[in-house]
Amino acid sequence: MEYTIKSLAQLAGISVRTLRYYDEIGLLKPCRINSSGYRIYGETEIDLLQQILFYKSMDMKLEDIAHIIYDPDFDICEALEEHYKYLINKKNQIENLIFTVEKTLSYKKGVIEMSNKEKFEGFKKEKLDENEMKYGKEIREKYGQETIEKSNKKFLNLSEEEFKKMVSIEKEMLLSLKKVIENNDLKSEFAKDVYEKHREWLGFTWPSYTKEAHIGLAQMYIYDERFTKYYNDKVGHGAAQVLHDCIVKYAK
């Protein structure tokens, strides 16, 4: 079945203007232009549009989406399986938070007892699910199933005070990282502080520390675009590379 640009826009719940823009940037071109000059889309374009909207729902940039769906090795079935895993993990995150909210409401109304640790379990599970969704496969291949399971268990067992401390240390590390970027000086106290704070932050979840594993993680920050994006979004362009350089310099 074929669709005009207007009918496809209505089917997908997006604007005609959006489809025109996708055509202009080469993200989604029509299969043909009819004799009246209208863009016509077929089943292949419909499937690609579905993938584009899936990836957009994950806050992925359009240029990154284009890189994925037009890769010669791109497989729609594999992509759908990944989308399914992503949505299941997202569903689990939401359910964990809903459960925590319901439990806290019952506690506030005097219906049940609730420890301070329980108040943060939903947030910790949400963070684990988010990390699993983004990096689960890669970190298991690098560090092994047993190590990751121990790390997750240690994280879930953090007390309220430890959890807050972990969040605070990461913020302090990012501030020092920003200073290193501004001063462009890996020999500064800020650069050393980046390494020390990052190591301390890892200590909340890592079963044991080795400089080799730390350097290996730093390499993932620059080789995996998802890690790179996380730190660049938090601090600024080039942050992941500078973080890597600080870790490598002081871990050695």
NORQUITA-V492623 format. One line per field, one symbol per residue. psi: psi as a letter, one per 40 degrees, with the letter a starting at -180 (. if undefined). A space follows every 10 residues. Layout:
psi=???
This chain:
psi=iiiidddddd defiiddddd ddddeedhii dihideeihh hadddddddd ddddddeefi idddddddee hdehhddddd dddddddddd dddddddddd ddddddddee diihidddde dddddddddd ddddeddddd ddeidddddd ddddddehid dddddddddd dddddddddd ddefheeidd dddddddddd ddeedhdihi dddddddddd dddhdddddd dddddihedd dddddddddd d.
